Amino acid sequence: MPDRDHRKGIITLIVLPRPNALSNYAPVQLTLMSRNRPRRVRAVIPYLDATADHTAVPRVTFTDPEIASVGLSEAAARARGIDVIVASADPAESARGSIHDFHRGALKLVADRERGVPIGAMLVTPRAGEIVGELVLAIKLGTPLKTLADVIHPFPAFNRVLGESLEQLAAKMAPHSTARS
């Protein structure tokens, strides 16, 4: 329910839309709300762009270990008819996993073989909420797998497992791929 402050003409609204009922989605909702009341909202937040791109909304559950995902799952991508390639790894097998006595995790990256770009990811690992940011940007921008495979990740950070998995995906791409490089 909106909270109206008639003296200032400002409406505060909290919306948890489905399927994106996430706290980090609230700024997107504010942007969409600005379409209905652009004058009032833009007076408060003048830099808002009233468009929303839902391709790369991160989803994070702050448990121990953290669980994060972004983009399409392998099943959702296949249901859309996308020719997917997948790479999986266990962050617990990394040097950082050993340092933190982390015993079991998961990383799954999903890519579009034809376009040569990542389209989804799922992580179960400490720091998943931070690691997923790199993947959000890669998916949103459609960064080619070959470019991502060249990114240097610090040792012994948990996100180092991303580099290895991205290299696997780049190697699985069809030789006739038309991806930008």
C-alpha positions, 0 to 999 in steps of 0.5 A: 500500500502506498504511503502518501505524503501530501505536503511534499507530493511524494509517494513511497511504494514497495512492490515485490513483483513475481517472479522477481520478488527480490530486494535488489529489484526495487530500483527497477520497480521505481524506474517502471513506476516513473513511467506512470508518474514521471514528473514526481519520480524524476523530481526525486531521482532525475537520472532514472531511465524508464526502461527495464532489461530483465535479461540479467537480474541477479538472484541471491540467497544469503545462506552458508554457502550463498546461492546465486543465479542469473539469466536462464537455466539450462532447462529454460534455455533448451525450452526456448530452442537455444543450442546450449553448452554448459560448463560445471565446476565445484568451487570447493575444489579450488585453492580458496575452497581448501583454505576455507575448509569448504567441502561442497559447492557448485558452479554451472554456466550456460551459454548460447553455442550459436552466438558464443555468449553466456546466457545463465549461471548458478553458483553455490559457494561462499561469496556467490553474491559477489561473484555473480556480478561479473556474470550479470555484466557479461550476460547483460552486455552479451560479452563473447565467451572468448573474451571472458575466457581471457579475463584474469581472476586473482589467485586464490579468490573463489571467482577463479573457478569462473575463469576455468569454466569460461575457458571450458565453454569457449573450447566447446563452441562450434568452430563455425561460431559467429560470435564477436571477438 
